[in-house]
């Protein structure tokens, strides 16, 4: 088991030889000079390795968030760092005005891993979603014959697909959409997990169903096992694209390359991000067959940084690690350990848990604590997690975490719940 004893104060602030800046000073500067669009926990991370990070005070902390799955392979993964260093010494950006020697190997590797013909690289997950929306609308007009400007897309309630103006237009979270109108039309929101509601919402204007195979931000909501297969049947029958947002759920998080695999479903379009950049830089991609992605022509969509040599070098390395490495097996094996441990907490301060692979949502009894308080108490014990709505927290440790470290982190959760129960007794 890894040691969490303090290692002593370390320098930070971007200059290892410069003066140390305390946690309080860091937070004060950030609060003074940065926009307040986040409410971070009071910790300032300076270094990371594997599943562990070290803050500016020298405390080692177990990272059980992993950048919302962006750090699936752990901090400073040696294979990813080596790939990044090699490419940094060669060329980092050419723009898509030219080919680069990393582009073809990346798109061919990713298309092969996913089982689709073509890849459209972008940068962030939200960009991948925006690209998927544009793609679905263009396909509806050019292939399905929907009248121009009338295409609609069905989405699920409780969704989280990003924070752009178009994406928040179909969010149900007031914090995400409130005060940012007018909103983009063309979306129909139906309850998540309800295939009958999707069937009722489909009409001649429907271009696509855009869905998360597992809803992450909502609290790791795993739909009924027949949900995605029924949606697939509906899309086939009604000639509608099924777009799977696998930005968080894909690339190993659930123990498979695609979370859709758990129910045997193949989507028409996959959206990837986060882990595709190896935790080193933003990389995202839209993956589909030629009959769908082929509707996009030169000049109709693009990105200055999308498909850049450094991004492609990272993406192809990630694909290789998923194809040949132990990460998927570790996620499946430790996912069962996680599920069993969390099940044992239900009734002892935990109302419900949901998990798939190394990904879990934990609903704590609100009479004990809210999600934020729980995260702060876990921070004090050396574990980093993130709350979501109400008293729900999420766990998504790196796929490289050891069983001992995972067990230690869950021990801290158990201890926090015990302390809370004692305090409320």
MOFEN-V688944 format. One record per residue. PHI is phi in whole degrees, -180 to 180 (999 if undefined). Layout:
phi
PHI
PHI
//
This chain:
phi
999
-71
-87
-110
-68
-56
-101
100
-60
-124
-71
-157
88
93
-124
-58
-94
-84
-71
-69
-117
-71
-57
-61
-66
-58
-65
-61
-63
-64
-66
-79
-114
-106
-64
-93
-94
-135
-127
-67
-66
-79
-142
-121
-84
-114
-146
-152
-157
64
-93
-118
-127
-125
-92
-69
-94
92
-79
-92
-133
-82
-86
-105
-114
54
57
54
89
-67
-103
-54
-99
88
-75
53
-59
-58
-66
-71
-63
-63
-64
-65
-62
-60
-76
-60
-80
-114
-160
-111
-148
-125
74
-79
-67
-136
-78
-127
-76
-98
-67
-61
-60
-69
-67
-70
-67
-69
-62
-67
-63
-88
85
-127
-78
-134
-132
-117
-79
-134
-112
-105
-61
-62
-65
-63
-65
-59
-65
-61
-66
-61
-61
-62
-66
-64
-61
-61
-77
-83
-110
-79
89
-67
-57
-54
85
-113
-65
-124
-129
-92
-130
-103
-63
78
-70
-141
-120
138
-132
-72
-59
-66
-67
-69
-66
-120
-83
-105
-95
-57
-66
-83
-106
-62
83
-118
-73
-73
-101
-74
-81
105
-126
-123
-100
-127
-62
-70
84
-114
-67
-63
-67
-66
-58
-70
-86
-73
-145
-66
-92
-72
-91
-160
-111
-105
-147
-90
-57
-137
-85
-80
-60
-71
120
56
-90
-97
-74
-57
-62
-92
-67
-63
-59
-69
-64
-60
-62
-62
-64
-64
-68
-99
56
-129
-75
-102
-108
-101
-82
-105
-60
-95
-82
-87
62
107
-57
-97
94
-136
-65
-123
-63
-58
-62
-62
-115
71
-96
-112
-82
-79
-137
-114
-115
-120
-169
42
-63
-64
-93
66
75
-108
-157
-70
-141
-138
-159
-108
-125
-160
-83
-60
-67
-106
-69
-68
-77
-85
-113
-53
93
-92
-163
-179
-165
-60
-97
-60
78
-69
-57
-66
-61
-65
-63
-69
-62
-69
-68
-59
-59
-63
-67
-72
-74
-119
-93
-88
-65
-65
-65
-64
-64
-70
-66
-74
-61
-70
-63
-60
-60
-65
-64
-69
-59
-70
-89
-64
97
-111
105
-109
-84
-159
-135
-138
-150
-155
60
-93
-150
-146
-113
-127
-95
-90
-56
-63
-70
-86
-170
-82
-61
-62
-61
-62
-64
-66
-68
-68
-58
-63
-98
95
-127
-103
-137
-131
-84
-130
-58
63
-106
-100
-121
-120
-118
-151
-68
-56
-68
-90
-61
-85
-64
-63
-68
-61
-62
-62
-61
-70
-61
-67
-62
-60
-66
-63
-63
-63
-62
-66
-64
-65
-69
-91
-70
//
